[in-house]
């Protein structure tokens, strides 16, 4: 019997199969020539320096009337004058409100200097009250002692109010116009009473008043007065001194000041606050010479810890004054040969003790531009695990405290960091108690303080 098998496929089906194979083959080639990918682009990146441009304006009143000669709008100072009064008479008075502007946070300082206080000529009435005027000359004038000033942080309303404490109290021009003033630095801010810079983009006002005679203050209640200035009226008046919280009396003056001339310079300086946290307007004259070195000489807040076995630290290691003065150790990692009882042991913070103490110096110490600011000496009698201490500093014995080192080892050098100065140092044991072992008198008792050394102090005049 014959069997016939038909293997012919319809052409339509065959073509369909071939097309399918072709698509699969093409897709396989595509997958082998490409990977997952993504592109993100940040365009127009810019680094551009900022600026610190101090600008000043002034609103000035002379005998209660707005004085256009000494009033100007916001500007960089060129030929503007805060004082330009050429015919003074006893009982004359003036008040200015100065404003400071800068675009970034800044420290602000003011410098005032008398440049002239002279007898110019000698009138007959003047000679009667000032016989020395017979020989006119530089520095012989009386006007500097007869005109008095007061300066205060103002809120912009041109008057002295009860909450505005003068930063230059009433004094003669000779005294008031010869000093450097801190408006805002790392130790003071006359507007807030606390250290801190002036905010950029904010207007800061200074009030200034003077009297040819006796100047007095009678501050108004807070926010009890609106500025008399009117943008559309340059003839606005402030009235009598009493209207601005001040008094002026020149009735006692004689003729000794006739024709006298007084001149002075007033300058304002702004410094960037960012990255300049320790700025001082009037930094002290600091020495880091050998004779400027001082050592801790007092203590407070002693909260000594315990030995590793929770017993009390030995008596001859528990006298804080043993750490006063220069160290008995060499500063080497492993000291030997130091006297017994020549150091103070902090102990470990066990049973609720903090294992801390505050040491004080007789005067403040300051950053050292070419070396360590502070060194804490630790006693290590031979080879021993590292003993560590947290070091904090402050200008006051009760803080607030700034951490200088969270874990200083042995005789490590310490920097003041952001602090402009310090006078007290708080030490707290932070040694790893698990590294220590021993029994009896050899039981470890934490960081052993030999001395505290400060390198830079104020030069005495």
ABEGO torsion letter per residue (X at the ends): XBBBBBABBBAAAAAAAAAAAAAAAAAAAAAAABBBBBBBBBBGBBBBBBBBBBBBBBBBBBGGBBBAAABBBBBBBBABBABBBABBBBGBBBBBBBBBBBABBBBBBBBBBBABBBBABBBAAAAAABAAAABBBBGABAAAAABBBBBBBBAGAGBBBAABBBABBBBBAAAAABBBBBABBAABBAAAGBBEBBBBGBBBBBBBBBBBEBBBBBBBBBGABBBABBAABAABBAEBAAAAGBBBBAAABBAAABGBBBBBBBBBBBBBABGAAABBABBBBBBABAAABBBBABBBGBBBBBBAAGBBBBAAAABAAAABEBBABAGBABBBGBBBGABBBAEBBBGGBAGBBBBBBABBBBBBAAEBABBBBBBBBEBBBBBBBBBBBBABAAOBBBBABABBBEABBBBAEABABBABBBBBBABBAAABBEBEAABBAEBBBABBBBABBBBBX
